[in-house]
Amino acid sequence: MSTIENRTARLTLLVDPDKKATFERLCAEEDVTPSQMVRKLIREYIERRLGPTWRDEVFNDHKAS
């Protein structure tokens, strides 16, 4: 089952310029945008913390609000 994510929230962070350049280069090597990779890293972190059924918890909680 696929859940469509609402991508309207913005996350702004400050990063060392050298790390940013390296991150962008590595993302390009994998043919993904930095935004795609950050979203992937966030999903993986949430799943590590909440388990494989995190989507039900996160998206159902959001709908109840």
PyMOL Python script that loads the backbone (N, CA, C, O; Angstrom):
from pymol import cmd

cmd.read_pdbstr("""\
ATOM      1  N   MET A   1       0.850  -1.182   0.000  1.00  0.00           N
ATOM      2  CA  MET A   1       0.000   0.000   0.000  1.00  0.00           C
ATOM      3  C   MET A   1       0.891   1.238   0.000  1.00  0.00           C
ATOM      4  O   MET A   1       1.809   1.361   0.811  1.00  0.00           O
ATOM      5  N   SER A   2       0.610   2.128  -0.900  1.00  0.00           N
ATOM      6  CA  SER A   2       1.421   3.336  -1.033  1.00  0.00           C
ATOM      7  C   SER A   2       0.657   4.533  -0.481  1.00  0.00           C
ATOM      8  O   SER A   2      -0.528   4.710  -0.762  1.00  0.00           O
ATOM      9  N   THR A   3       1.336   5.337   0.293  1.00  0.00           N
ATOM     10  CA  THR A   3       0.746   6.544   0.848  1.00  0.00           C
ATOM     11  C   THR A   3       1.350   7.740   0.139  1.00  0.00           C
ATOM     12  O   THR A   3       2.572   7.865   0.053  1.00  0.00           O
ATOM     13  N   ILE A   4       0.502   8.618  -0.369  1.00  0.00           N
ATOM     14  CA  ILE A   4       1.000   9.826  -1.009  1.00  0.00           C
ATOM     15  C   ILE A   4       1.319  10.830   0.086  1.00  0.00           C
ATOM     16  O   ILE A   4       0.476  11.155   0.922  1.00  0.00           O
ATOM     17  N   GLU A   5       2.543  11.308   0.061  1.00  0.00           N
ATOM     18  CA  GLU A   5       2.979  12.255   1.079  1.00  0.00           C
ATOM     19  C   GLU A   5       2.631  13.677   0.657  1.00  0.00           C
ATOM     20  O   GLU A   5       2.729  14.035  -0.517  1.00  0.00           O
ATOM     21  N   ASN A   6       2.228  14.470   1.626  1.00  0.00           N
ATOM     22  CA  ASN A   6       1.965  15.884   1.410  1.00  0.00           C
ATOM     23  C   ASN A   6       3.288  16.624   1.594  1.00  0.00           C
ATOM     24  O   ASN A   6       3.809  16.691   2.707  1.00  0.00           O
ATOM     25  N   ARG A   7       3.829  17.172   0.523  1.00  0.00           N
ATOM     26  CA  ARG A   7       5.161  17.795   0.589  1.00  0.00           C
ATOM     27  C   ARG A   7       5.057  19.313   0.622  1.00  0.00           C
ATOM     28  O   ARG A   7       5.631  19.996  -0.226  1.00  0.00           O
ATOM     29  N   THR A   8       4.334  19.834   1.589  1.00  0.00           N
ATOM     30  CA  THR A   8       4.175  21.282   1.662  1.00  0.00           C
ATOM     31  C   THR A   8       4.911  21.913   2.831  1.00  0.00           C
ATOM     32  O   THR A   8       4.966  23.139   2.930  1.00  0.00           O
ATOM     33  N   ALA A   9       5.475  21.109   3.713  1.00  0.00           N
ATOM     34  CA  ALA A   9       6.219  21.660   4.847  1.00  0.00           C
ATOM     35  C   ALA A   9       7.672  21.857   4.448  1.00  0.00           C
ATOM     36  O   ALA A   9       8.264  21.015   3.774  1.00  0.00           O
ATOM     37  N   ARG A  10       8.228  22.962   4.866  1.00  0.00           N
ATOM     38  CA  ARG A  10       9.617  23.284   4.526  1.00  0.00           C
ATOM     39  C   ARG A  10      10.500  23.093   5.762  1.00  0.00           C
ATOM     40  O   ARG A  10      10.124  23.455   6.877  1.00  0.00           O
ATOM     41  N   LEU A  11      11.670  22.521   5.537  1.00  0.00           N
ATOM     42  CA  LEU A  11      12.660  22.330   6.592  1.00  0.00           C
ATOM     43  C   LEU A  11      13.922  23.069   6.156  1.00  0.00           C
ATOM     44  O   LEU A  11      14.502  22.757   5.115  1.00  0.00           O
ATOM     45  N   THR A  12      14.338  24.033   6.942  1.00  0.00           N
ATOM     46  CA  THR A  12      15.532  24.811   6.612  1.00  0.00           C
ATOM     47  C   THR A  12      16.619  24.475   7.620  1.00  0.00           C
ATOM     48  O   THR A  12      16.375  24.469   8.826  1.00  0.00           O
ATOM     49  N   LEU A  13      17.812  24.198   7.127  1.00  0.00           N
ATOM     50  CA  LEU A  13      18.910  23.911   8.041  1.00  0.00           C
ATOM     51  C   LEU A  13      20.198  24.514   7.514  1.00  0.00           C
ATOM     52  O   LEU A  13      20.357  24.735   6.313  1.00  0.00           O
ATOM     53  N   LEU A  14      21.100  24.772   8.420  1.00  0.00           N
ATOM     54  CA  LEU A  14      22.411  25.310   8.068  1.00  0.00           C
ATOM     55  C   LEU A  14      23.422  24.174   8.064  1.00  0.00           C
ATOM     56  O   LEU A  14      23.467  23.355   8.982  1.00  0.00           O
ATOM     57  N   VAL A  15      24.235  24.143   7.008  1.00  0.00           N
ATOM     58  CA  VAL A  15      25.216  23.079   6.822  1.00  0.00           C
ATOM     59  C   VAL A  15      26.535  23.707   6.393  1.00  0.00           C
ATOM     60  O   VAL A  15      26.558  24.707   5.675  1.00  0.00           O
ATOM     61  N   ASP A  16      27.608  23.119   6.833  1.00  0.00           N
ATOM     62  CA  ASP A  16      28.932  23.546   6.400  1.00  0.00           C
ATOM     63  C   ASP A  16      28.999  23.495   4.868  1.00  0.00           C
ATOM     64  O   ASP A  16      28.592  22.496   4.274  1.00  0.00           O
ATOM     65  N   PRO A  17      29.500  24.541   4.223  1.00  0.00           N
ATOM     66  CA  PRO A  17      29.531  24.584   2.751  1.00  0.00           C
ATOM     67  C   PRO A  17      30.266  23.401   2.102  1.00  0.00           C
ATOM     68  O   PRO A  17      29.852  22.925   1.044  1.00  0.00           O
ATOM     69  N   ASP A  18      31.326  22.937   2.713  1.00  0.00           N
ATOM     70  CA  ASP A  18      32.056  21.793   2.145  1.00  0.00           C
ATOM     71  C   ASP A  18      31.224  20.509   2.230  1.00  0.00           C
ATOM     72  O   ASP A  18      31.216  19.706   1.297  1.00  0.00           O
ATOM     73  N   LYS A  19      30.528  20.323   3.353  1.00  0.00           N
ATOM     74  CA  LYS A  19      29.658  19.151   3.488  1.00  0.00           C
ATOM     75  C   LYS A  19      28.511  19.227   2.490  1.00  0.00           C
ATOM     76  O   LYS A  19      28.125  18.218   1.901  1.00  0.00           O
ATOM     77  N   LYS A  20      27.965  20.429   2.302  1.00  0.00           N
ATOM     78  CA  LYS A  20      26.874  20.610   1.345  1.00  0.00           C
ATOM     79  C   LYS A  20      27.330  20.250  -0.062  1.00  0.00           C
ATOM     80  O   LYS A  20      26.628  19.538  -0.780  1.00  0.00           O
ATOM     81  N   ALA A  21      28.487  20.729  -0.454  1.00  0.00           N
ATOM     82  CA  ALA A  21      29.018  20.439  -1.789  1.00  0.00           C
ATOM     83  C   ALA A  21      29.255  18.937  -1.969  1.00  0.00           C
ATOM     84  O   ALA A  21      28.944  18.376  -3.019  1.00  0.00           O
ATOM     85  N   THR A  22      29.802  18.299  -0.950  1.00  0.00           N
ATOM     86  CA  THR A  22      30.041  16.860  -1.006  1.00  0.00           C
ATOM     87  C   THR A  22      28.723  16.100  -1.099  1.00  0.00           C
ATOM     88  O   THR A  22      28.596  15.168  -1.893  1.00  0.00           O
ATOM     89  N   PHE A  23      27.743  16.497  -0.289  1.00  0.00           N
ATOM     90  CA  PHE A  23      26.423  15.867  -0.305  1.00  0.00           C
ATOM     91  C   PHE A  23      25.787  15.994  -1.684  1.00  0.00           C
ATOM     92  O   PHE A  23      25.258  15.020  -2.218  1.00  0.00           O
ATOM     93  N   GLU A  24      25.839  17.186  -2.258  1.00  0.00           N
ATOM     94  CA  GLU A  24      25.261  17.407  -3.584  1.00  0.00           C
ATOM     95  C   GLU A  24      25.968  16.555  -4.648  1.00  0.00           C
ATOM     96  O   GLU A  24      25.316  16.008  -5.537  1.00  0.00           O
ATOM     97  N   ARG A  25      27.281  16.444  -4.560  1.00  0.00           N
ATOM     98  CA  ARG A  25      28.036  15.632  -5.512  1.00  0.00           C
ATOM     99  C   ARG A  25      27.662  14.161  -5.385  1.00  0.00           C
ATOM    100  O   ARG A  25      27.459  13.477  -6.388  1.00  0.00           O
ATOM    101  N   LEU A  26      27.572  13.679  -4.152  1.00  0.00           N
ATOM    102  CA  LEU A  26      27.214  12.281  -3.934  1.00  0.00           C
ATOM    103  C   LEU A  26      25.791  11.983  -4.389  1.00  0.00           C
ATOM    104  O   LEU A  26      25.523  10.919  -4.947  1.00  0.00           O
ATOM    105  N   CYS A  27      24.894  12.905  -4.154  1.00  0.00           N
ATOM    106  CA  CYS A  27      23.510  12.733  -4.633  1.00  0.00           C
ATOM    107  C   CYS A  27      23.486  12.660  -6.153  1.00  0.00           C
ATOM    108  O   CYS A  27      22.796  11.818  -6.728  1.00  0.00           O
ATOM    109  N   ALA A  28      24.238  13.538  -6.800  1.00  0.00           N
ATOM    110  CA  ALA A  28      24.291  13.544  -8.267  1.00  0.00           C
ATOM    111  C   ALA A  28      24.829  12.215  -8.797  1.00  0.00           C
ATOM    112  O   ALA A  28      24.367  11.721  -9.825  1.00  0.00           O
ATOM    113  N   GLU A  29      25.796  11.644  -8.102  1.00  0.00           N
ATOM    114  CA  GLU A  29      26.343  10.347  -8.509  1.00  0.00           C
ATOM    115  C   GLU A  29      25.280   9.256  -8.474  1.00  0.00           C
ATOM    116  O   GLU A  29      25.342   8.299  -9.245  1.00  0.00           O
ATOM    117  N   GLU A  30      24.293   9.401  -7.568  1.00  0.00           N
ATOM    118  CA  GLU A  30      23.205   8.428  -7.457  1.00  0.00           C
ATOM    119  C   GLU A  30      21.980   8.863  -8.253  1.00  0.00           C
ATOM    120  O   GLU A  30      20.943   8.201  -8.207  1.00  0.00           O
ATOM    121  N   ASP A  31      22.093   9.969  -8.982  1.00  0.00           N
ATOM    122  CA  ASP A  31      21.008  10.502  -9.810  1.00  0.00           C
ATOM    123  C   ASP A  31      19.748  10.794  -8.988  1.00  0.00           C
ATOM    124  O   ASP A  31      18.627  10.513  -9.413  1.00  0.00           O
ATOM    125  N   VAL A  32      19.967  11.366  -7.804  1.00  0.00           N
ATOM    126  CA  VAL A  32      18.854  11.837  -6.978  1.00  0.00           C
ATOM    127  C   VAL A  32      19.137  13.278  -6.577  1.00  0.00           C
ATOM    128  O   VAL A  32      20.292  13.697  -6.500  1.00  0.00           O
ATOM    129  N   THR A  33      18.084  14.025  -6.325  1.00  0.00           N
ATOM    130  CA  THR A  33      18.270  15.397  -5.861  1.00  0.00           C
ATOM    131  C   THR A  33      18.582  15.368  -4.364  1.00  0.00           C
ATOM    132  O   THR A  33      18.240  14.404  -3.678  1.00  0.00           O
ATOM    133  N   PRO A  34      19.227  16.415  -3.859  1.00  0.00           N
ATOM    134  CA  PRO A  34      19.439  16.486  -2.405  1.00  0.00           C
ATOM    135  C   PRO A  34      18.121  16.392  -1.630  1.00  0.00           C
ATOM    136  O   PRO A  34      18.073  15.768  -0.570  1.00  0.00           O
ATOM    137  N   SER A  35      17.064  17.001  -2.142  1.00  0.00           N
ATOM    138  CA  SER A  35      15.760  16.927  -1.459  1.00  0.00           C
ATOM    139  C   SER A  35      15.242  15.497  -1.390  1.00  0.00           C
ATOM    140  O   SER A  35      14.725  15.069  -0.358  1.00  0.00           O
ATOM    141  N   GLN A  36      15.381  14.756  -2.490  1.00  0.00           N
ATOM    142  CA  GLN A  36      14.951  13.356  -2.487  1.00  0.00           C
ATOM    143  C   GLN A  36      15.726  12.556  -1.454  1.00  0.00           C
ATOM    144  O   GLN A  36      15.154  11.732  -0.740  1.00  0.00           O
ATOM    145  N   MET A  37      17.020  12.800  -1.376  1.00  0.00           N
ATOM    146  CA  MET A  37      17.848  12.053  -0.426  1.00  0.00           C
ATOM    147  C   MET A  37      17.506  12.423   1.016  1.00  0.00           C
ATOM    148  O   MET A  37      17.454  11.546   1.878  1.00  0.00           O
ATOM    149  N   VAL A  38      17.275  13.692   1.288  1.00  0.00           N
ATOM    150  CA  VAL A  38      16.908  14.106   2.646  1.00  0.00           C
ATOM    151  C   VAL A  38      15.577  13.464   3.032  1.00  0.00           C
ATOM    152  O   VAL A  38      15.436  12.971   4.151  1.00  0.00           O
ATOM    153  N   ARG A  39      14.592  13.463   2.117  1.00  0.00           N
ATOM    154  CA  ARG A  39      13.311  12.804   2.419  1.00  0.00           C
ATOM    155  C   ARG A  39      13.516  11.327   2.713  1.00  0.00           C
ATOM    156  O   ARG A  39      12.903  10.785   3.633  1.00  0.00           O
ATOM    157  N   LYS A  40      14.383  10.664   1.931  1.00  0.00           N
ATOM    158  CA  LYS A  40      14.682   9.244   2.158  1.00  0.00           C
ATOM    159  C   LYS A  40      15.322   9.045   3.527  1.00  0.00           C
ATOM    160  O   LYS A  40      14.937   8.136   4.262  1.00  0.00           O
ATOM    161  N   LEU A  41      16.292   9.882   3.876  1.00  0.00           N
ATOM    162  CA  LEU A  41      16.957   9.764   5.176  1.00  0.00           C
ATOM    163  C   LEU A  41      15.972   9.980   6.327  1.00  0.00           C
ATOM    164  O   LEU A  41      16.046   9.295   7.347  1.00  0.00           O
ATOM    165  N   ILE A  42      15.055  10.931   6.163  1.00  0.00           N
ATOM    166  CA  ILE A  42      14.049  11.184   7.200  1.00  0.00           C
ATOM    167  C   ILE A  42      13.133   9.972   7.346  1.00  0.00           C
ATOM    168  O   ILE A  42      12.846   9.542   8.463  1.00  0.00           O
ATOM    169  N   ARG A  43      12.667   9.413   6.207  1.00  0.00           N
ATOM    170  CA  ARG A  43      11.814   8.214   6.279  1.00  0.00           C
ATOM    171  C   ARG A  43      12.530   7.070   6.983  1.00  0.00           C
ATOM    172  O   ARG A  43      11.944   6.394   7.829  1.00  0.00           O
ATOM    173  N   GLU A  44      13.806   6.852   6.634  1.00  0.00           N
ATOM    174  CA  GLU A  44      14.570   5.770   7.255  1.00  0.00           C
ATOM    175  C   GLU A  44      14.740   5.995   8.753  1.00  0.00           C
ATOM    176  O   GLU A  44      14.653   5.045   9.532  1.00  0.00           O
ATOM    177  N   TYR A  45      14.979   7.228   9.165  1.00  0.00           N
ATOM    178  CA  TYR A  45      15.122   7.547  10.587  1.00  0.00           C
ATOM    179  C   TYR A  45      13.815   7.279  11.340  1.00  0.00           C
ATOM    180  O   TYR A  45      13.817   6.675  12.413  1.00  0.00           O
ATOM    181  N   ILE A  46      12.712   7.736  10.767  1.00  0.00           N
ATOM    182  CA  ILE A  46      11.418   7.520  11.411  1.00  0.00           C
ATOM    183  C   ILE A  46      11.134   6.031  11.527  1.00  0.00           C
ATOM    184  O   ILE A  46      10.663   5.566  12.566  1.00  0.00           O
ATOM    185  N   GLU A  47      11.417   5.280  10.466  1.00  0.00           N
ATOM    186  CA  GLU A  47      11.169   3.837  10.518  1.00  0.00           C
ATOM    187  C   GLU A  47      12.048   3.156  11.559  1.00  0.00           C
ATOM    188  O   GLU A  47      11.595   2.246  12.252  1.00  0.00           O
ATOM    189  N   ARG A  48      13.293   3.585  11.673  1.00  0.00           N
ATOM    190  CA  ARG A  48      14.174   3.024  12.713  1.00  0.00           C
ATOM    191  C   ARG A  48      13.612   3.274  14.101  1.00  0.00           C
ATOM    192  O   ARG A  48      13.694   2.408  14.973  1.00  0.00           O
ATOM    193  N   ARG A  49      13.040   4.454  14.312  1.00  0.00           N
ATOM    194  CA  ARG A  49      12.533   4.811  15.640  1.00  0.00           C
ATOM    195  C   ARG A  49      11.152   4.221  15.931  1.00  0.00           C
ATOM    196  O   ARG A  49      10.888   3.778  17.049  1.00  0.00           O
ATOM    197  N   LEU A  50      10.261   4.214  14.916  1.00  0.00           N
ATOM    198  CA  LEU A  50       8.873   3.809  15.144  1.00  0.00           C
ATOM    199  C   LEU A  50       8.529   2.423  14.616  1.00  0.00           C
ATOM    200  O   LEU A  50       7.473   1.883  14.945  1.00  0.00           O
ATOM    201  N   GLY A  51       9.403   1.842  13.802  1.00  0.00           N
ATOM    202  CA  GLY A  51       9.145   0.516  13.254  1.00  0.00           C
ATOM    203  C   GLY A  51       8.530   0.577  11.865  1.00  0.00           C
ATOM    204  O   GLY A  51       8.204   1.653  11.362  1.00  0.00           O
ATOM    205  N   PRO A  52       8.375  -0.603  11.247  1.00  0.00           N
ATOM    206  CA  PRO A  52       7.955  -0.669   9.853  1.00  0.00           C
ATOM    207  C   PRO A  52       6.523  -0.213   9.585  1.00  0.00           C
ATOM    208  O   PRO A  52       6.164   0.038   8.435  1.00  0.00           O
ATOM    209  N   THR A  53       5.715  -0.103  10.610  1.00  0.00           N
ATOM    210  CA  THR A  53       4.326   0.348  10.399  1.00  0.00           C
ATOM    211  C   THR A  53       4.164   1.836  10.704  1.00  0.00           C
ATOM    212  O   THR A  53       3.053   2.303  10.957  1.00  0.00           O
ATOM    213  N   TRP A  54       5.255   2.568  10.681  1.00  0.00           N
ATOM    214  CA  TRP A  54       5.217   3.991  11.047  1.00  0.00           C
ATOM    215  C   TRP A  54       4.261   4.796  10.198  1.00  0.00           C
ATOM    216  O   TRP A  54       3.668   5.755  10.693  1.00  0.00           O
ATOM    217  N   ARG A  55       4.088   4.440   8.929  1.00  0.00           N
ATOM    218  CA  ARG A  55       3.203   5.220   8.045  1.00  0.00           C
ATOM    219  C   ARG A  55       1.776   5.248   8.579  1.00  0.00           C
ATOM    220  O   ARG A  55       1.116   6.287   8.551  1.00  0.00           O
ATOM    221  N   ASP A  56       1.301   4.097   9.068  1.00  0.00           N
ATOM    222  CA  ASP A  56      -0.044   4.056   9.639  1.00  0.00           C
ATOM    223  C   ASP A  56      -0.145   5.012  10.822  1.00  0.00           C
ATOM    224  O   ASP A  56      -1.104   5.776  10.929  1.00  0.00           O
ATOM    225  N   GLU A  57       0.843   4.968  11.705  1.00  0.00           N
ATOM    226  CA  GLU A  57       0.841   5.826  12.889  1.00  0.00           C
ATOM    227  C   GLU A  57       0.930   7.302  12.511  1.00  0.00           C
ATOM    228  O   GLU A  57       0.158   8.119  13.015  1.00  0.00           O
ATOM    229  N   VAL A  58       1.857   7.646  11.636  1.00  0.00           N
ATOM    230  CA  VAL A  58       2.084   9.049  11.285  1.00  0.00           C
ATOM    231  C   VAL A  58       0.910   9.611  10.489  1.00  0.00           C
ATOM    232  O   VAL A  58       0.381  10.667  10.833  1.00  0.00           O
ATOM    233  N   PHE A  59       0.502   8.926   9.443  1.00  0.00           N
ATOM    234  CA  PHE A  59      -0.526   9.468   8.578  1.00  0.00           C
ATOM    235  C   PHE A  59      -1.917   9.361   9.192  1.00  0.00           C
ATOM    236  O   PHE A  59      -2.755  10.224   8.933  1.00  0.00           O
ATOM    237  N   ASN A  60      -2.196   8.332   9.998  1.00  0.00           N
ATOM    238  CA  ASN A  60      -3.488   8.247  10.673  1.00  0.00           C
ATOM    239  C   ASN A  60      -3.602   9.294  11.764  1.00  0.00           C
ATOM    240  O   ASN A  60      -4.670   9.877  11.951  1.00  0.00           O
ATOM    241  N   ASP A  61      -2.502   9.546  12.499  1.00  0.00           N
ATOM    242  CA  ASP A  61      -2.498  10.596  13.510  1.00  0.00           C
ATOM    243  C   ASP A  61      -2.738  11.943  12.858  1.00  0.00           C
ATOM    244  O   ASP A  61      -3.455  12.780  13.406  1.00  0.00           O
ATOM    245  N   HIS A  62      -2.141  12.163  11.681  1.00  0.00           N
ATOM    246  CA  HIS A  62      -2.290  13.428  10.973  1.00  0.00           C
ATOM    247  C   HIS A  62      -3.739  13.647  10.539  1.00  0.00           C
ATOM    248  O   HIS A  62      -4.251  14.763  10.627  1.00  0.00           O
ATOM    249  N   LYS A  63      -4.404  12.583  10.069  1.00  0.00           N
ATOM    250  CA  LYS A  63      -5.798  12.695   9.619  1.00  0.00           C
ATOM    251  C   LYS A  63      -6.728  12.973  10.785  1.00  0.00           C
ATOM    252  O   LYS A  63      -7.741  13.652  10.622  1.00  0.00           O
ATOM    253  N   ALA A  64      -6.395  12.454  11.960  1.00  0.00           N
ATOM    254  CA  ALA A  64      -7.249  12.647  13.133  1.00  0.00           C
ATOM    255  C   ALA A  64      -7.182  14.073  13.669  1.00  0.00           C
ATOM    256  O   ALA A  64      -8.082  14.512  14.385  1.00  0.00           O
ATOM    257  N   SER A  65      -6.112  14.801  13.321  1.00  0.00           N
ATOM    258  CA  SER A  65      -5.927  16.158  13.842  1.00  0.00           C
ATOM    259  C   SER A  65      -6.906  17.134  13.261  1.00  0.00           C
ATOM    260  O   SER A  65      -6.876  18.316  13.602  1.00  0.00           O
TER     261      SER A  65
END
""", "prot")
cmd.dss("prot")
cmd.show_as("cartoon", "prot")
cmd.util.cbc("prot")
cmd.orient("prot")
